[in-house]
């Protein structure tokens, strides 16, 4: 019964490590498919603070960044990431920014299919995001990779103040 989590004895260091290291998993039908966000280690900067010390909004925001970054790694130079709105007829938003407002709000900034400025403000309990590869709006310009810019804030890059 040593493997029973209800009767197992853990040291305080193991408990702290478990709190800091969230569990994630994914299985794909194609064993040669690129690794998904759940299968990759957390960036060191993201793992500095335990999940228990983060608001629901901050923790959701960080994981959305991981998914966007991973999705963008699989795009070609003619594509950019956009977000489809799950459960509605609101269309698609080409992602230009992502933010959070503690304790429980995420915000997505961008442009819709017509190039109109669009913003989605969503409670974390209703978070449903579909990432889509769309053609670049400006084919002659280099693809914009928002996931890279978002991740820079963890490492103290040019968006280190939390702005995107």
C-alpha positions in Angstrom: 0.0 0.0 0.0 3.0 2.3 -0.1 1.8 3.5 -3.5 -1.6 4.6 -2.2 -1.6 8.4 -2.2 -3.9 8.5 0.8 -1.5 6.6 3.0 1.8 7.6 1.5 4.1 9.7 3.6 5.8 12.7 1.9 8.5 14.9 3.1 7.9 18.7 3.1 10.3 19.0 0.2 8.3 16.5 -1.8 5.0 18.3 -1.0 6.5 21.7 -2.1 7.9 20.1 -5.3 4.5 18.6 -6.1 2.8 22.0 -5.6 5.3 23.7 -7.8 5.3 21.1 -10.6 1.8 20.8 -12.2 0.8 17.6 -13.8 0.1 17.5 -17.6 -0.2 14.8 -20.2 -1.2 14.2 -23.8 -1.4 11.2 -26.1 -1.5 11.6 -29.9 -2.6 9.1 -32.5 0.6 9.7 -34.5 3.7 8.8 -32.5 5.8 11.0 -34.7 3.7 14.1 -34.1 5.6 17.1 -32.7 5.5 17.3 -28.9 2.5 19.2 -27.6 2.6 21.8 -24.9 1.7 19.3 -22.2 4.6 17.1 -23.2 7.3 19.8 -22.8 8.9 21.0 -19.6 7.7 24.3 -18.2 10.1 27.2 -19.0 12.2 27.8 -15.9 11.0 31.3 -15.5 7.4 30.1 -15.5 8.1 27.5 -12.9 9.8 29.9 -10.4 6.6 30.4 -8.4 4.4 27.5 -7.4 1.0 27.3 -9.0 -0.6 27.7 -5.6 0.8 31.2 -5.5 -0.8 32.2 -8.8 -4.3 33.4 -9.4 -6.5 31.4 -11.7 -6.1 34.1 -14.3 -2.3 34.2 -14.2 -2.0 30.4 -14.3 -4.5 30.2 -17.3 -2.7 33.0 -19.1 0.7 31.3 -18.7 -0.7 28.0 -20.1 -2.4 29.7 -23.0 1.0 31.2 -23.9 2.5 27.7 -23.9 -0.2 26.5 -26.2 0.2 29.5 -28.6 4.0 29.1 -28.6 3.8 25.4 -29.4 1.2 26.0 -32.1 3.3 28.7 -33.7 6.3 26.4 -33.9 4.4 24.2 -36.3 3.4 27.0 -38.7 5.2 27.8 -41.9 6.4 31.3 -42.8 3.1 32.2 -44.6 0.9 31.5 -41.6 0.1 33.2 -38.3 -1.9 32.1 -35.3 -5.5 33.1 -34.9 -8.0 32.2 -32.2 -11.5 30.9 -33.0 -14.2 31.6 -30.6 -15.7 28.3 -29.3 -19.4 28.2 -28.8 -20.4 31.2 -30.8 -20.6 33.0 -34.1 -18.1 35.6 -33.3 -15.6 34.3 -35.8 -11.8 34.4 -35.6 -9.3 36.8 -33.9 -5.8 37.1 -35.2 -3.9 37.3 -31.9 -1.9 40.4 -31.3 -1.8 40.3 -27.5 -2.9 38.3 -24.4 -3.4 39.6 -20.9 -4.9 38.7 -17.5 -6.5 40.6 -14.7 -6.4 38.9 -11.4 -8.0 37.0 -10.0 -10.0 35.5 -12.9 -10.1 37.4 -16.3 -8.2 36.7 -19.5 -8.1 39.2 -22.4 -7.2 38.5 -26.0 -6.4 41.4 -28.3 -6.3 41.3 -32.1 -8.1 41.7 -35.4 -11.0 39.8 -36.9 -11.3 38.4 -40.5 -12.0 41.9 -41.8 -9.0 43.4 -40.1 -11.2 45.2 -37.5 -9.7 45.7 -34.0 -11.2 43.0 -31.7 -10.9 42.2 -28.0 -12.3 39.2 -26.1 -12.6 39.5 -22.3 -13.3 36.1 -20.8 -13.6 34.6 -17.3 -11.3 31.7 -16.7 -14.2 29.4 -16.0 -15.4 29.9 -19.5 -12.1 29.6 -21.3 -12.5 27.8 -24.6 -9.9 28.7 -27.3 -9.4 27.2 -30.7 -6.0 28.0 -32.3 -6.0 28.3 -36.1 -3.4 28.7 -38.7 -4.4 31.5 -41.1 -2.7 33.2 -44.0 -0.8 36.4 -43.0 -2.7 39.6 -43.5 0.4 41.2 -45.0 2.1 38.4 -47.2 5.2 40.5 -47.8 5.9 41.0 -44.0 7.6 38.4 -41.9 5.2 36.2 -39.8 4.5 37.7 -36.4 5.0 35.2 -33.6 3.1 36.5 -30.5 4.0 33.3 -28.5 7.6 34.3 -28.5 6.9 37.8 -27.4 4.6 36.5 -24.6 7.3 34.1 -23.4 9.9 36.9 -23.3 8.2 38.5 -20.3 9.1 35.4 -18.2 12.8 35.7 -19.2 13.0 39.5 -18.9 13.0 40.2 -22.6 11.6 43.4 -24.1 8.1 42.6 -22.8 9.4 42.0 -19.2 6.9 44.4 -17.6 4.0 42.1 -18.5 2.9 44.1 -21.5 2.6 42.4 -24.8 
